Amino acid sequence: DMFLIMATRMGTVKKTVLSAYGNVRKGGINAINIADGDSLIEVKMTDGNNDIVLGTRSGFAIRFNEKDVREMGRTATGVRGVKLTKGDIVVGLLVIKRQGTVLVVTEKGYGKRSDINDYRTTRRGGKGVITVKTSDKAGKMISLMEVMDNDELVIISTKGMVIRQSVKEMRVMGRNTQGVRVIRLNEGDEIADIAKVVPEDDDTLPDEPTL
């Protein structure tokens, strides 16, 4: 069976078998029960045997096996994936598939890659470990994704600046570091989002979201 793993900004994760969404009405069906003040941030497809990584805005990340998240029905709320400190939110969900590196980027244009093995597998529901040092200079973490050396990225700022960046040009560094500047932003500008670009000869998996 294939499953959908869902993550909310307040740290909840939910796993539901994909076939539960097989008969979708024209008006839609409920996929998850969202608590007041929370919202769904990301959904990934899995085979039931992958490790999951949740990353938070304050620069923490937790890795756990998806078997630690029991299967639930469509209308369930889910279970705690990560314990958040006051004011923190989840900004990214990874399903580890390709044994690449983990790319993290901060809102003021700093980024780095870290070895996936730097993130030890634990039980869900903990605080996690530092994945990037946030600061006034670097800003908060806005994105994390698993990347391979041959991946190409598009980085977009809130004021409309766009650059294309090769992953292999980004340094591999330890988790507990700030990273290096990957885009030089004008004053008052911040990174809005990052997406992968598929080269013509790329063998990207069919379920991998790309541009």
N, C-alpha and C positions, 0 to 999 in steps of 0.2 A: 504493500500500500504506500501511496504518497500522502504527505501531510502538508498542511499550511501552518507555519509558525508565525504568530502575530506578536508584536511588541507595542506597548503604549508608552507615552511620554513620562508616566508616573511609575514605570518599572514593572508593569504586569506583562507576563507572557502567557500565551495560550496555544495549544496544539490541537488541531482538528483534522480528521481524515479528509482528504480532498473530495472523496465521493459524497460527503455530506452536502456539498454544494452542487450536486449534479443536476438538480431540477430547479433552476432559478426562474422565478416568475418574472413577468415583464416589469412589475413594480419593484423587484428586488427582494431579497430575504436578509434576515439578520445574520451577520457573520460573527459578531461578538457583542457581548453586553458591556458597554463602556460606563464606568463609574462617573459620577458628577465631578467635573473639573479635570477629567482626563481626556485623552484623545489617542487614536490609533496613529502610529508614526510609520510603521513599516511591516510588510508581510513577505515572507520567503517560503519557497517550496523546499521540502526535504524528503528524504527517504526513510526517516525514522532512526537513523544511526549517526547523525552528524553532531559535532560540537557547535554550540551556540556562543556568540560573544555579544554582550550588550555594552555599549559605550555611553558615558554620560557627559554632560556639558562641562562639568568641573574637571574632566580629564581622567576619570576612572573607567575601568573595564573589568568585566567578569566573564569567565569562560566556564561553561558547564555542558554536559552531554544532554541532548534533548530527551533521552530516556528518563531524565530527572523531572520532566514535565509530562504529567499523565495526559492521555488523550481525553478530550472533553467534547461535548456537543456544541452545536452552533451558538446557542443562546447563553453559554456559560461566560463568566467574566475572566477566568484564568487564575493564575497563581503568581506570587511574587518572584520576579526574576532577579532583581537587584535591589538592595537596600539603599535608598537615596538619602543624602543629607538634606537639610532644610534648603529649599530654593533650587535644588538640582533637578535636572530632567534627563531622560534618555534621549540621545540624538541619533543612535544608530544600532542596527541589528545585523550581525554577520552570521552566516551559516558556513562553517569552514569546510571547503570541498577540495581545494586545489593545492593545498600546502604551499601557498605563496607567502607573501609578507603582509603585515597589517599596516595600511597607510592611515595616518591620522593627520588632520589639518585643522588649524585654529582660525577663528574669525578674522584675525588681522594678518593672515597670509603666511603663517609658519606651518611647516609640515615635516614629516619624516616617515620612514618605514621601520618596523620592528619585526623580528623573527616571531612567527606564530608560536614557537616553542617557549618564548619568553612569558607566555600567558599560561600558567599551569591550570589544569582542569580542577575545579572545585565543585561544591554543591551550590545549586542556585540559591538566591536569597541573601547572599553576602554583599559586602560593600565593594568587593573587587580590589584591583591593584591599580596603581598609577600607570596610565598609558601615555600621557603627555603632561609636562609641567605647564599649567596655565599661569598667566601673569597679565599685568596691565599692558605690557608690551606685546605679548602674543595673542591675548584675548582668550576666550573660552573655546573649547573644542566644538566644532560644528559638523564634522564628518569623520567616519572611519569606514574602511572597506578593505577587503582582501584583494591584493593585486599581484600580478606576475610581471617579470622584467620587461616583457614585450608589450605590456598594456600602454595605451595612450589615454590621457585625461584631458577633459575640458574643464577649466575653472572659471566660474562666472561670479562677478562681484555685484553688490546691491545697486551700484550706479552704472551697470551695464558693460563693464570691462570684461573681455573674454580672452583667455590665453589657452594655448594647447601645450601640454607638458608631457614628456616621456617619463614613465615610471623609473626606468633605469638611471635617469639623471638625479633621482632623489636618493639621498643617503640612507643607508640602513644604520640605525642608532638604537641604543638601549631604550627601554620603556621610560625610565625616569629622567627624561631629558626634554628640552623645549622644542628641539628641531631647528631647522634653518628656514630662512625666508624662501618661499617658493613663488611668490608673486608680490611685486611692489605696488602697494595700493596708495591712491591719493588720500589726503587727509579727510577723515570722516567716512571713508569707504570701507566696506567689509566684504568678506567672501559670502556669497549667497548659497552656492551649491557646487558640487563636483559630480561629473559623470564620466563614464568610460566611453571611449570611441573604439569601434571595431575595425582594425585593419582588414584589408581585403583578403589576406591570407590567414586570418585568425581562426582558430578552432574553438571559439568561445562556446560554452555549453548553452543549449537552447533556452534554458530558464534563467540565464544571467541577464539582468537588466542593463542595457547599453544604449548609447546614442547611435 
